[in-house]
Amino acid sequence: MASNLISLARNLQQRKGRSRRGLTLAEGVRLVEEALAAEVRFRGVLTSRSLANSARGGALLGELAAHAISIEELPDRDLAAVAATETPQGVVAVIEHPRFDLSEINPLPRHAVLVLDGVQDPGNVGTLLRTAFALGSPGAILLKGTADITNPKAVRAAAGASFRLPAAVATDEDLAAWLDRSGTTLWVTDATGTPLRRLELPSNLAVVVGNEGAGVRSAMATLARNRVAIPLARGAASLNVAVAAGIILHEVQRDT
């Protein structure tokens, strides 16, 4: 019979379960280490019997015990049945994923806030958050159609960034009000837009990246001050959304 923690972990593979409980899964040694470092609240941890065989795994078990976090050991095969990855690293944690509000995102000069408009792939969402955090973005705003930030795949791809970077879910109206309140200029990415180097950077900037296939919605294009493009080599059609965001977030710091 499955324990309560195992049943909970299985339930959290579904968006409905995560939304109802306000919990998600952190899988893998590094990600659990990051959650501990970010002081994320744990509800419990499932581990494989082989985790203690490595020095890093043993150290993680010691750290979890030092924080009085409940640990349930399983046979490797049983843990694999709970894990979302094909080759689990021996640890799956049930955590309370941090929740942020728009009011916690405060623009910084030369560091753009990243706006995700209908980015559907959880891996891309996680990578975008990881990129934004690494490049000093003040935060991320997730609009309609964007994948759930607590999706275990998004959490893994963010590699701990989603525990630290303020990332708020918002409606178009919320975004418009925030832009006005914070004095922030909005740009949208567009292959036919103005090359980034030709644009004068505003004091406060937010940049929208759009859906992997359809791009940015017209509502965002209407709200934006400029359309920005990354010049590509002849014959190149486009860039992955996370790569494009990384280039733009890096380039807006060029005068720092």
VOGU-3710 file (C-alpha; in Angstrom, 3 decimals, decimal comma):
1> masnlislar> 0,000/0,000/0,000  1,353/3,402/-0,984  2,181/5,809/1,829  0,561/9,239/2,090  3,724/10,911/0,814  3,931/8,617/-2,229  0,271/9,241/-3,049  0,830/12,983/-2,672  3,861/12,926/-4,978  1,863/11,097/-7,636
11> nlqqrkgrsr> -0,987/13,602/-7,322  1,426/16,489/-7,816  2,348/15,207/-11,269  -1,008/16,718/-12,312  -1,609/20,469/-12,564  -4,932/20,159/-10,760  -3,218/18,548/-7,773  -0,492/21,202/-7,657  -2,996/24,030/-7,924  -5,277/22,635/-5,228
21> rgltlaegvr> -2,493/21,930/-2,736  -0,022/24,712/-3,517  2,759/22,131/-3,734  5,088/20,728/-6,368  7,994/18,301/-6,803  11,721/18,954/-6,782  13,575/15,988/-8,239  17,282/15,311/-8,238  20,150/15,992/-5,862  21,073/19,403/-7,219
31> lveealaaev> 17,525/20,711/-7,253  16,861/19,570/-3,695  20,145/21,219/-2,656  18,957/24,438/-4,308  15,603/24,246/-2,534  17,366/23,885/0,805  19,670/26,812/0,037  16,697/28,983/-0,914  14,939/28,023/2,321  11,951/26,578/0,505
41> rfrgvltsrs> 9,498/24,783/2,796  9,532/20,977/2,507  6,593/18,664/3,156  8,677/15,497/2,885  11,283/13,695/0,810  11,295/10,310/-0,910  14,723/8,758/-1,404  16,105/5,604/-2,919  18,106/3,166/-0,838  21,135/3,765/-3,037
51> lansarggal> 21,241/7,559/-2,474  23,540/7,239/0,532  26,102/5,315/-1,546  27,518/8,525/-3,021  29,282/11,191/-0,978  26,983/13,910/-2,314  23,885/11,826/-1,676  24,990/11,084/1,858  25,686/14,770/2,490  22,226/15,664/1,220
61> lgelaahais> 20,604/13,134/3,536  22,520/14,653/6,433  21,381/18,154/5,485  17,755/17,073/5,215  17,955/15,405/8,621  19,548/18,544/10,099  16,509/20,503/8,916  14,168/17,933/10,516  12,627/17,125/7,135  10,701/13,863/6,967
71> ieelpdrdla> 12,494/11,279/4,796  10,924/8,100/3,444  13,284/5,539/1,920  12,092/3,390/-0,973  13,552/0,641/-3,135  15,056/2,153/-6,279  12,327/0,628/-8,438  9,547/2,149/-6,321  11,127/5,608/-6,403  11,462/5,378/-10,184
81> avaatetpqg> 7,703/4,826/-10,368  7,130/8,159/-8,594  9,840/10,149/-10,393  9,116/12,028/-13,605  12,535/11,506/-15,182  13,713/8,357/-16,954  16,866/8,139/-14,824  15,980/9,522/-11,377  18,824/10,575/-9,098  17,439/8,958/-6,004
91> vvaviehprf> 15,523/11,834/-4,432  12,104/13,448/-4,955  11,009/16,233/-2,592  7,511/17,587/-2,023  7,888/21,337/-1,579  5,890/24,537/-1,285  6,898/26,436/-4,413  7,421/30,149/-3,701  4,588/32,392/-4,884  5,186/35,992/-5,884
101> dlseinplpr> 2,996/38,992/-6,598  3,484/41,676/-9,244  4,169/44,153/-6,450  7,362/42,213/-5,677  8,808/42,852/-9,144  10,670/46,151/-9,094  12,338/47,330/-12,339  16,054/48,050/-12,372  17,922/50,242/-14,877  19,650/48,184/-17,594
111> havlvldgvq> 18,048/44,953/-16,403  14,862/44,006/-18,229  11,891/42,291/-16,638  10,982/39,247/-18,736  7,353/38,760/-19,814  6,255/35,319/-21,046  3,264/35,445/-23,385  1,819/32,012/-24,104  5,096/30,081/-23,772  3,611/26,602/-23,631
121> dpgnvgtllr> 6,528/24,247/-23,149  7,358/23,800/-19,438  11,010/23,198/-20,288  11,185/26,531/-22,089  9,471/28,283/-19,192  11,984/26,858/-16,732  14,925/27,728/-18,967  13,620/31,280/-19,399  13,439/31,722/-15,643  16,922/30,287/-15,213
131> tafalgspga> 18,252/32,636/-17,891  16,485/35,670/-16,440  17,826/34,970/-12,956  21,377/34,384/-14,201  21,370/37,666/-16,125  20,088/39,760/-13,263  16,507/40,312/-14,364  14,343/41,846/-11,601  11,646/39,263/-12,289  9,341/37,513/-14,726
141> illkgtadit> 5,659/37,990/-15,536  3,686/35,004/-16,854  0,704/35,801/-19,075  -2,199/33,816/-20,512  -1,333/30,465/-22,043  2,076/30,172/-20,378  2,908/26,797/-18,834  2,508/26,350/-15,111  5,644/27,465/-13,296  5,181/24,628/-10,794
151> npkavraaag> 5,178/21,929/-13,475  7,953/19,526/-12,369  9,588/19,838/-15,793  9,636/23,632/-15,470  11,012/23,370/-11,933  13,821/21,087/-13,118  14,676/23,292/-16,110  14,815/26,374/-13,885  17,525/24,625/-11,829  16,613/26,497/-8,662
161> asfrlpaava> 16,021/29,901/-10,272  12,261/29,699/-9,749  12,870/29,493/-5,988  14,590/32,893/-6,033  13,443/34,953/-9,028  10,178/36,842/-8,442  7,812/35,377/-11,051  4,157/36,418/-10,995  1,149/35,220/-12,972  -0,798/38,160/-14,419
171> tdedlaawld> -3,596/39,116/-16,805  -3,095/41,597/-19,628  -4,880/44,194/-17,493  -2,602/43,459/-14,539  0,436/43,938/-16,756  -0,823/47,228/-18,197  -1,492/48,596/-14,706  1,940/47,459/-13,491  3,679/49,103/-16,449  1,919/52,374/-15,714
181> rsgttlwvtd> 2,495/52,195/-11,971  6,186/51,340/-12,258  6,969/53,633/-15,176  8,164/50,715/-17,280  8,425/50,648/-21,079  7,357/47,460/-22,859  9,101/45,970/-25,878  8,007/42,865/-27,775  10,273/40,512/-29,682  9,509/40,412/-33,407
191> atgtplrrle> 11,631/39,132/-36,275  10,579/42,159/-38,352  11,283/44,663/-35,593  14,137/47,107/-35,056  17,543/45,578/-34,304  18,255/45,859/-30,601  21,422/47,924/-31,032  19,477/50,712/-32,744  17,079/51,249/-29,871  17,641/53,657/-27,008
201> lpsnlavvvg> 17,177/51,852/-23,725  14,588/53,289/-21,339  15,304/53,521/-17,623  12,834/50,740/-16,838  12,232/48,009/-19,398  10,143/44,860/-19,773  10,546/42,564/-22,781  7,884/40,149/-24,033  8,773/36,808/-25,570  5,942/34,885/-27,184
211> negagvrsam> 4,579/31,485/-28,025  7,039/29,079/-29,641  5,028/28,975/-32,877  2,671/31,955/-32,972  4,890/34,541/-31,334  3,590/37,462/-29,291  -0,147/38,168/-29,262  -1,467/41,333/-30,927  -2,647/42,606/-27,534  0,968/42,751/-26,385
221> atlarnrvai> 2,142/44,336/-29,642  -0,463/47,071/-29,143  0,681/47,687/-25,584  4,374/47,821/-26,505  6,453/50,894/-27,315  8,840/49,070/-29,670  9,288/45,806/-31,558  12,812/44,477/-31,132  14,625/42,001/-33,358  17,850/40,019/-33,146
231> plargaasln> 19,630/40,108/-36,537  20,169/36,562/-37,798  22,436/35,064/-40,436  20,986/34,650/-43,898  18,852/31,529/-44,076  18,241/31,337/-40,318  14,513/31,443/-39,606  14,421/31,918/-35,839  15,958/31,228/-32,438  14,694/29,148/-29,554
241> vavaagiilh> 12,664/31,439/-27,289  15,019/31,000/-24,345  18,095/31,695/-26,474  16,490/34,850/-27,877  15,562/36,030/-24,387  19,108/35,415/-23,152  20,608/37,517/-25,937  18,234/40,404/-25,285  18,633/40,323/-21,506  22,403/40,347/-21,931
251> evqrdt> 22,421/43,119/-24,523  20,317/45,529/-22,480  23,188/45,558/-19,962  25,706/46,665/-22,566  26,209/50,111/-21,000  26,600/48,908/-17,412
//
